[in-house]
Amino acid sequence: MPSARQLLEPLGPGLARLWDVEEVLLESCTKYQELLIGRTAQGVSLFCDNERQSTEASQLVYHEALLVPAMLLAERARRVLVIGSSEGVVSELAVAGGAELVDHVDIDKVAVRACAEHLPYGYTPASLAAAERGDGPVRVHYRDGFAFLADATKRGERYDVIVIDLPDENSDPDAQHNRLYGLEFLFGCAGLLTETGVVACQAGCPTIWRNETLLAAWRRFHEVFDTVVYFGSDEHEWAFLSGRNEPPDNPMDDPISLITQRLHRARRSPSTIDEKMLRAATVPPLSIRRSWVS
């Protein structure tokens, strides 16, 4: 059995979090990142480049916060594109919520297969193998997100919901995932949407001492989309943005009322979100609201 170890997770300048990893289930250096899956006080947990990506205890809070507001904001959610999200939870939640087709794009085949083998949530080895074959509503593509977007655009593909779920944006010039946070990629995603489709993105941390990526994402979303919905989970230190464009003759006045009304009619009732939470969690922090004046 691999020995226990400690993992230091960087949080910001001069700040870090120390994880006790009771048992290392997998440690690997893939072509794209350092991968560790192990048992912590929060259950089986996934770390990429020493950053916690998900844990058994909190992953559903995170993944529902990412996907549920977007599926409620979209007029329909039959076709879904997921970029990143190695665990496969978003793909499975989308199908449970009524999606008929989910294209899941991840550049790191080793990481996706390791998650299926070792994590007690998301894909199993059998369900991932089926998705790799395209046998069922989920189709897994091991490709760069930019390349997939370019080909999908040429084919004239359209999606009702596009989910971008990547490690947090950072200042590392060699981190390949940072390209998928930029305006070019966001405009590319918007171009693949159906008329009332929605793009959702993991957008960073709302805490005042770590909110640089959220501020950047907030500005970008307002540059690209007419309607932007914020969701800051009070049970997970992460925030999420959903954006959609409106017909010129029919602007949306109150997206929060719309998504709360639709919550009661959702095909899958979320386990970690109710109406009161939707109303509370969709008010961005004051520092974020002050950062953009349209």
Contacts in CASP RR format, 6 or more apart in sequence:
PFRMAT RR
TARGET T0000
AUTHOR 0000-0000-0000
METHOD contacts of the structure
MODEL  1
MPSARQLLEPLGPGLARLWDVEEVLLESCTKYQELLIGRTAQGVSLFCDN
ERQSTEASQLVYHEALLVPAMLLAERARRVLVIGSSEGVVSELAVAGGAE
LVDHVDIDKVAVRACAEHLPYGYTPASLAAAERGDGPVRVHYRDGFAFLA
DATKRGERYDVIVIDLPDENSDPDAQHNRLYGLEFLFGCAGLLTETGVVA
CQAGCPTIWRNETLLAAWRRFHEVFDTVVYFGSDEHEWAFLSGRNEPPDN
PMDDPISLITQRLHRARRSPSTIDEKMLRAATVPPLSIRRSWVS
1 23 0 8 1.000
2 23 0 8 1.000
2 24 0 8 1.000
2 25 0 8 1.000
2 27 0 8 1.000
3 24 0 8 1.000
4 20 0 8 1.000
4 21 0 8 1.000
4 22 0 8 1.000
4 23 0 8 1.000
4 24 0 8 1.000
5 21 0 8 1.000
5 24 0 8 1.000
6 18 0 8 1.000
6 19 0 8 1.000
6 20 0 8 1.000
6 21 0 8 1.000
7 18 0 8 1.000
7 19 0 8 1.000
7 21 0 8 1.000
7 36 0 8 1.000
7 47 0 8 1.000
7 50 0 8 1.000
8 16 0 8 1.000
8 17 0 8 1.000
8 18 0 8 1.000
8 19 0 8 1.000
8 50 0 8 1.000
9 16 0 8 1.000
9 17 0 8 1.000
9 18 0 8 1.000
9 19 0 8 1.000
9 47 0 8 1.000
9 50 0 8 1.000
9 51 0 8 1.000
9 52 0 8 1.000
10 16 0 8 1.000
10 50 0 8 1.000
10 51 0 8 1.000
11 17 0 8 1.000
11 210 0 8 1.000
12 209 0 8 1.000
12 210 0 8 1.000
15 209 0 8 1.000
15 210 0 8 1.000
17 52 0 8 1.000
19 40 0 8 1.000
19 45 0 8 1.000
19 47 0 8 1.000
19 52 0 8 1.000
20 40 0 8 1.000
20 41 0 8 1.000
21 36 0 8 1.000
21 38 0 8 1.000
21 39 0 8 1.000
21 40 0 8 1.000
21 45 0 8 1.000
22 38 0 8 1.000
22 39 0 8 1.000
22 40 0 8 1.000
22 41 0 8 1.000
23 38 0 8 1.000
23 39 0 8 1.000
24 36 0 8 1.000
24 37 0 8 1.000
24 38 0 8 1.000
25 37 0 8 1.000
25 38 0 8 1.000
25 39 0 8 1.000
25 44 0 8 1.000
25 118 0 8 1.000
26 35 0 8 1.000
26 36 0 8 1.000
26 37 0 8 1.000
26 38 0 8 1.000
26 114 0 8 1.000
26 117 0 8 1.000
26 118 0 8 1.000
27 35 0 8 1.000
27 36 0 8 1.000
27 37 0 8 1.000
28 34 0 8 1.000
28 35 0 8 1.000
28 36 0 8 1.000
28 110 0 8 1.000
28 114 0 8 1.000
29 35 0 8 1.000
30 108 0 8 1.000
30 110 0 8 1.000
30 111 0 8 1.000
31 108 0 8 1.000
31 110 0 8 1.000
32 107 0 8 1.000
32 108 0 8 1.000
32 111 0 8 1.000
32 176 0 8 1.000
33 48 0 8 1.000
33 49 0 8 1.000
33 108 0 8 1.000
33 111 0 8 1.000
33 167 0 8 1.000
34 48 0 8 1.000
34 49 0 8 1.000
34 50 0 8 1.000
35 46 0 8 1.000
35 47 0 8 1.000
35 48 0 8 1.000
35 110 0 8 1.000
35 111 0 8 1.000
35 114 0 8 1.000
36 46 0 8 1.000
36 47 0 8 1.000
36 48 0 8 1.000
36 50 0 8 1.000
37 44 0 8 1.000
37 45 0 8 1.000
37 46 0 8 1.000
37 47 0 8 1.000
37 114 0 8 1.000
37 115 0 8 1.000
37 118 0 8 1.000
37 119 0 8 1.000
38 44 0 8 1.000
38 45 0 8 1.000
38 47 0 8 1.000
38 118 0 8 1.000
39 45 0 8 1.000
40 55 0 8 1.000
42 55 0 8 1.000
42 56 0 8 1.000
42 57 0 8 1.000
42 58 0 8 1.000
43 55 0 8 1.000
43 56 0 8 1.000
43 57 0 8 1.000
44 55 0 8 1.000
44 56 0 8 1.000
44 118 0 8 1.000
44 119 0 8 1.000
44 120 0 8 1.000
45 52 0 8 1.000
45 54 0 8 1.000
45 55 0 8 1.000
45 56 0 8 1.000
46 52 0 8 1.000
46 53 0 8 1.000
46 54 0 8 1.000
46 55 0 8 1.000
46 86 0 8 1.000
46 87 0 8 1.000
46 115 0 8 1.000
46 119 0 8 1.000
47 53 0 8 1.000
48 111 0 8 1.000
48 167 0 8 1.000
49 167 0 8 1.000
51 167 0 8 1.000
51 168 0 8 1.000
53 86 0 8 1.000
53 87 0 8 1.000
53 167 0 8 1.000
54 62 0 8 1.000
54 63 0 8 1.000
54 87 0 8 1.000
54 89 0 8 1.000
54 119 0 8 1.000
54 121 0 8 1.000
56 119 0 8 1.000
56 120 0 8 1.000
56 121 0 8 1.000
58 235 0 8 1.000
58 236 0 8 1.000
59 87 0 8 1.000
59 89 0 8 1.000
59 121 0 8 1.000
60 89 0 8 1.000
60 121 0 8 1.000
60 271 0 8 1.000
60 272 0 8 1.000
61 233 0 8 1.000
61 235 0 8 1.000
61 236 0 8 1.000
61 272 0 8 1.000
62 233 0 8 1.000
62 236 0 8 1.000
62 238 0 8 1.000
63 85 0 8 1.000
63 87 0 8 1.000
63 89 0 8 1.000
63 90 0 8 1.000
63 93 0 8 1.000
64 93 0 8 1.000
64 270 0 8 1.000
64 271 0 8 1.000
64 272 0 8 1.000
64 273 0 8 1.000
65 231 0 8 1.000
65 232 0 8 1.000
65 233 0 8 1.000
65 236 0 8 1.000
65 238 0 8 1.000
65 240 0 8 1.000
65 272 0 8 1.000
65 273 0 8 1.000
65 281 0 8 1.000
66 90 0 8 1.000
66 163 0 8 1.000
66 165 0 8 1.000
66 200 0 8 1.000
66 202 0 8 1.000
66 240 0 8 1.000
67 90 0 8 1.000
67 93 0 8 1.000
67 94 0 8 1.000
67 161 0 8 1.000
67 163 0 8 1.000
67 200 0 8 1.000
68 93 0 8 1.000
68 266 0 8 1.000
68 270 0 8 1.000
68 273 0 8 1.000
69 200 0 8 1.000
69 229 0 8 1.000
69 231 0 8 1.000
69 240 0 8 1.000
69 242 0 8 1.000
69 259 0 8 1.000
69 278 0 8 1.000
69 282 0 8 1.000
70 161 0 8 1.000
70 163 0 8 1.000
70 198 0 8 1.000
70 199 0 8 1.000
70 200 0 8 1.000
70 242 0 8 1.000
70 243 0 8 1.000
71 77 0 8 1.000
71 94 0 8 1.000
71 97 0 8 1.000
71 161 0 8 1.000
71 198 0 8 1.000
71 266 0 8 1.000
72 258 0 8 1.000
72 259 0 8 1.000
72 262 0 8 1.000
72 263 0 8 1.000
72 266 0 8 1.000
73 198 0 8 1.000
73 227 0 8 1.000
73 229 0 8 1.000
73 242 0 8 1.000
73 243 0 8 1.000
73 244 0 8 1.000
73 255 0 8 1.000
73 258 0 8 1.000
73 259 0 8 1.000
74 160 0 8 1.000
74 161 0 8 1.000
74 196 0 8 1.000
74 197 0 8 1.000
74 198 0 8 1.000
74 244 0 8 1.000
75 160 0 8 1.000
75 194 0 8 1.000
75 195 0 8 1.000
75 196 0 8 1.000
75 197 0 8 1.000
76 160 0 8 1.000
76 194 0 8 1.000
76 196 0 8 1.000
77 94 0 8 1.000
77 97 0 8 1.000
77 98 0 8 1.000
77 99 0 8 1.000
77 160 0 8 1.000
77 161 0 8 1.000
78 98 0 8 1.000
78 99 0 8 1.000
78 100 0 8 1.000
78 101 0 8 1.000
78 160 0 8 1.000
79 99 0 8 1.000
79 100 0 8 1.000
79 101 0 8 1.000
79 103 0 8 1.000
79 158 0 8 1.000
79 159 0 8 1.000
79 160 0 8 1.000
79 161 0 8 1.000
79 194 0 8 1.000
80 91 0 8 1.000
80 94 0 8 1.000
80 99 0 8 1.000
80 101 0 8 1.000
80 102 0 8 1.000
80 103 0 8 1.000
80 159 0 8 1.000
80 160 0 8 1.000
80 161 0 8 1.000
80 162 0 8 1.000
80 163 0 8 1.000
81 102 0 8 1.000
81 103 0 8 1.000
81 105 0 8 1.000
81 152 0 8 1.000
81 159 0 8 1.000
81 161 0 8 1.000
81 162 0 8 1.000
81 163 0 8 1.000
81 189 0 8 1.000
81 192 0 8 1.000
82 88 0 8 1.000
82 90 0 8 1.000
82 91 0 8 1.000
82 94 0 8 1.000
82 102 0 8 1.000
82 103 0 8 1.000
82 104 0 8 1.000
82 105 0 8 1.000
82 162 0 8 1.000
82 163 0 8 1.000
82 165 0 8 1.000
83 105 0 8 1.000
83 106 0 8 1.000
83 145 0 8 1.000
83 148 0 8 1.000
83 162 0 8 1.000
83 163 0 8 1.000
83 164 0 8 1.000
83 165 0 8 1.000
83 166 0 8 1.000
83 180 0 8 1.000
83 189 0 8 1.000
84 104 0 8 1.000
84 105 0 8 1.000
84 106 0 8 1.000
84 107 0 8 1.000
84 164 0 8 1.000
84 165 0 8 1.000
84 166 0 8 1.000
85 91 0 8 1.000
85 104 0 8 1.000
85 106 0 8 1.000
85 163 0 8 1.000
85 165 0 8 1.000
86 106 0 8 1.000
86 108 0 8 1.000
86 111 0 8 1.000
86 112 0 8 1.000
86 115 0 8 1.000
87 115 0 8 1.000
87 119 0 8 1.000
87 121 0 8 1.000
87 122 0 8 1.000
87 123 0 8 1.000
88 104 0 8 1.000
88 112 0 8 1.000
88 115 0 8 1.000
88 116 0 8 1.000
88 122 0 8 1.000
88 123 0 8 1.000
89 121 0 8 1.000
89 122 0 8 1.000
90 104 0 8 1.000
90 163 0 8 1.000
90 165 0 8 1.000
91 102 0 8 1.000
91 104 0 8 1.000
91 123 0 8 1.000
91 131 0 8 1.000
91 138 0 8 1.000
92 122 0 8 1.000
92 123 0 8 1.000
92 127 0 8 1.000
92 138 0 8 1.000
93 268 0 8 1.000
94 102 0 8 1.000
94 161 0 8 1.000
94 163 0 8 1.000
95 102 0 8 1.000
95 137 0 8 1.000
95 138 0 8 1.000
96 267 0 8 1.000
96 268 0 8 1.000
97 266 0 8 1.000
97 267 0 8 1.000
97 268 0 8 1.000
98 267 0 8 1.000
98 268 0 8 1.000
99 137 0 8 1.000
99 161 0 8 1.000
100 137 0 8 1.000
101 137 0 8 1.000
101 139 0 8 1.000
102 137 0 8 1.000
102 138 0 8 1.000
102 139 0 8 1.000
103 139 0 8 1.000
103 141 0 8 1.000
103 148 0 8 1.000
103 152 0 8 1.000
103 159 0 8 1.000
104 131 0 8 1.000
104 138 0 8 1.000
104 139 0 8 1.000
104 140 0 8 1.000
104 141 0 8 1.000
105 141 0 8 1.000
105 143 0 8 1.000
105 145 0 8 1.000
105 148 0 8 1.000
106 112 0 8 1.000
106 140 0 8 1.000
106 141 0 8 1.000
106 142 0 8 1.000
107 142 0 8 1.000
107 143 0 8 1.000
107 144 0 8 1.000
107 145 0 8 1.000
107 176 0 8 1.000
108 142 0 8 1.000
109 142 0 8 1.000
112 123 0 8 1.000
112 128 0 8 1.000
112 140 0 8 1.000
112 142 0 8 1.000
113 125 0 8 1.000
113 128 0 8 1.000
115 122 0 8 1.000
115 123 0 8 1.000
116 122 0 8 1.000
116 123 0 8 1.000
116 124 0 8 1.000
116 125 0 8 1.000
116 127 0 8 1.000
116 128 0 8 1.000
117 125 0 8 1.000
123 131 0 8 1.000
127 138 0 8 1.000
128 140 0 8 1.000
130 136 0 8 1.000
130 138 0 8 1.000
131 138 0 8 1.000
131 139 0 8 1.000
131 140 0 8 1.000
132 140 0 8 1.000
134 140 0 8 1.000
141 148 0 8 1.000
144 176 0 8 1.000
145 180 0 8 1.000
145 185 0 8 1.000
146 179 0 8 1.000
146 180 0 8 1.000
146 185 0 8 1.000
149 185 0 8 1.000
149 188 0 8 1.000
149 189 0 8 1.000
149 192 0 8 1.000
152 192 0 8 1.000
153 188 0 8 1.000
153 191 0 8 1.000
153 192 0 8 1.000
157 192 0 8 1.000
158 192 0 8 1.000
158 193 0 8 1.000
158 194 0 8 1.000
159 192 0 8 1.000
159 193 0 8 1.000
159 194 0 8 1.000
159 197 0 8 1.000
160 193 0 8 1.000
160 194 0 8 1.000
160 197 0 8 1.000
160 198 0 8 1.000
161 197 0 8 1.000
161 198 0 8 1.000
161 199 0 8 1.000
161 200 0 8 1.000
162 189 0 8 1.000
162 192 0 8 1.000
162 193 0 8 1.000
162 198 0 8 1.000
162 199 0 8 1.000
162 200 0 8 1.000
163 199 0 8 1.000
163 200 0 8 1.000
163 201 0 8 1.000
164 180 0 8 1.000
164 181 0 8 1.000
164 189 0 8 1.000
164 199 0 8 1.000
164 200 0 8 1.000
164 201 0 8 1.000
164 202 0 8 1.000
165 201 0 8 1.000
165 202 0 8 1.000
166 177 0 8 1.000
166 180 0 8 1.000
166 181 0 8 1.000
166 202 0 8 1.000
167 175 0 8 1.000
167 177 0 8 1.000
168 202 0 8 1.000
168 204 0 8 1.000
168 205 0 8 1.000
168 213 0 8 1.000
169 177 0 8 1.000
169 178 0 8 1.000
169 181 0 8 1.000
169 204 0 8 1.000
169 213 0 8 1.000
169 216 0 8 1.000
169 217 0 8 1.000
170 178 0 8 1.000
170 213 0 8 1.000
172 178 0 8 1.000
179 185 0 8 1.000
181 201 0 8 1.000
181 213 0 8 1.000
181 216 0 8 1.000
181 217 0 8 1.000
181 220 0 8 1.000
182 220 0 8 1.000
183 220 0 8 1.000
183 223 0 8 1.000
183 224 0 8 1.000
186 199 0 8 1.000
186 201 0 8 1.000
186 220 0 8 1.000
186 221 0 8 1.000
186 224 0 8 1.000
187 224 0 8 1.000
189 199 0 8 1.000
190 199 0 8 1.000
190 224 0 8 1.000
190 225 0 8 1.000
190 245 0 8 1.000
193 199 0 8 1.000
193 244 0 8 1.000
193 245 0 8 1.000
195 247 0 8 1.000
196 244 0 8 1.000
197 244 0 8 1.000
198 242 0 8 1.000
198 243 0 8 1.000
198 244 0 8 1.000
199 224 0 8 1.000
199 225 0 8 1.000
199 242 0 8 1.000
199 243 0 8 1.000
199 244 0 8 1.000
200 240 0 8 1.000
200 241 0 8 1.000
200 242 0 8 1.000
200 243 0 8 1.000
201 217 0 8 1.000
201 221 0 8 1.000
201 240 0 8 1.000
201 241 0 8 1.000
201 242 0 8 1.000
202 238 0 8 1.000
202 240 0 8 1.000
203 213 0 8 1.000
203 214 0 8 1.000
203 217 0 8 1.000
203 218 0 8 1.000
203 221 0 8 1.000
203 238 0 8 1.000
203 239 0 8 1.000
203 240 0 8 1.000
203 241 0 8 1.000
204 210 0 8 1.000
204 211 0 8 1.000
204 213 0 8 1.000
204 214 0 8 1.000
204 217 0 8 1.000
204 238 0 8 1.000
204 239 0 8 1.000
205 211 0 8 1.000
205 213 0 8 1.000
205 214 0 8 1.000
205 237 0 8 1.000
205 238 0 8 1.000
205 239 0 8 1.000
206 214 0 8 1.000
206 232 0 8 1.000
206 237 0 8 1.000
206 238 0 8 1.000
206 239 0 8 1.000
206 284 0 8 1.000
206 285 0 8 1.000
206 288 0 8 1.000
207 237 0 8 1.000
208 285 0 8 1.000
208 287 0 8 1.000
211 285 0 8 1.000
211 287 0 8 1.000
211 288 0 8 1.000
214 239 0 8 1.000
214 288 0 8 1.000
215 287 0 8 1.000
215 288 0 8 1.000
215 291 0 8 1.000
217 241 0 8 1.000
218 228 0 8 1.000
218 230 0 8 1.000
218 241 0 8 1.000
218 284 0 8 1.000
218 288 0 8 1.000
218 291 0 8 1.000
218 292 0 8 1.000
219 291 0 8 1.000
219 292 0 8 1.000
221 228 0 8 1.000
221 241 0 8 1.000
221 243 0 8 1.000
222 228 0 8 1.000
222 292 0 8 1.000
222 294 0 8 1.000
224 243 0 8 1.000
225 243 0 8 1.000
225 244 0 8 1.000
225 245 0 8 1.000
226 244 0 8 1.000
226 245 0 8 1.000
226 246 0 8 1.000
226 251 0 8 1.000
226 252 0 8 1.000
227 243 0 8 1.000
227 244 0 8 1.000
227 245 0 8 1.000
227 246 0 8 1.000
227 252 0 8 1.000
227 255 0 8 1.000
228 241 0 8 1.000
228 242 0 8 1.000
228 243 0 8 1.000
229 241 0 8 1.000
229 242 0 8 1.000
229 243 0 8 1.000
229 255 0 8 1.000
229 256 0 8 1.000
229 259 0 8 1.000
229 282 0 8 1.000
230 239 0 8 1.000
230 240 0 8 1.000
230 241 0 8 1.000
230 282 0 8 1.000
230 283 0 8 1.000
230 284 0 8 1.000
230 288 0 8 1.000
231 239 0 8 1.000
231 240 0 8 1.000
231 241 0 8 1.000
231 242 0 8 1.000
231 278 0 8 1.000
231 281 0 8 1.000
231 282 0 8 1.000
232 238 0 8 1.000
232 239 0 8 1.000
232 240 0 8 1.000
232 281 0 8 1.000
232 282 0 8 1.000
232 284 0 8 1.000
233 239 0 8 1.000
233 240 0 8 1.000
233 281 0 8 1.000
234 277 0 8 1.000
234 280 0 8 1.000
234 281 0 8 1.000
235 272 0 8 1.000
239 284 0 8 1.000
244 252 0 8 1.000
246 252 0 8 1.000
252 258 0 8 1.000
256 278 0 8 1.000
256 279 0 8 1.000
256 282 0 8 1.000
259 278 0 8 1.000
259 282 0 8 1.000
260 275 0 8 1.000
260 278 0 8 1.000
260 279 0 8 1.000
263 270 0 8 1.000
263 273 0 8 1.000
263 274 0 8 1.000
263 275 0 8 1.000
263 278 0 8 1.000
264 275 0 8 1.000
273 281 0 8 1.000
END
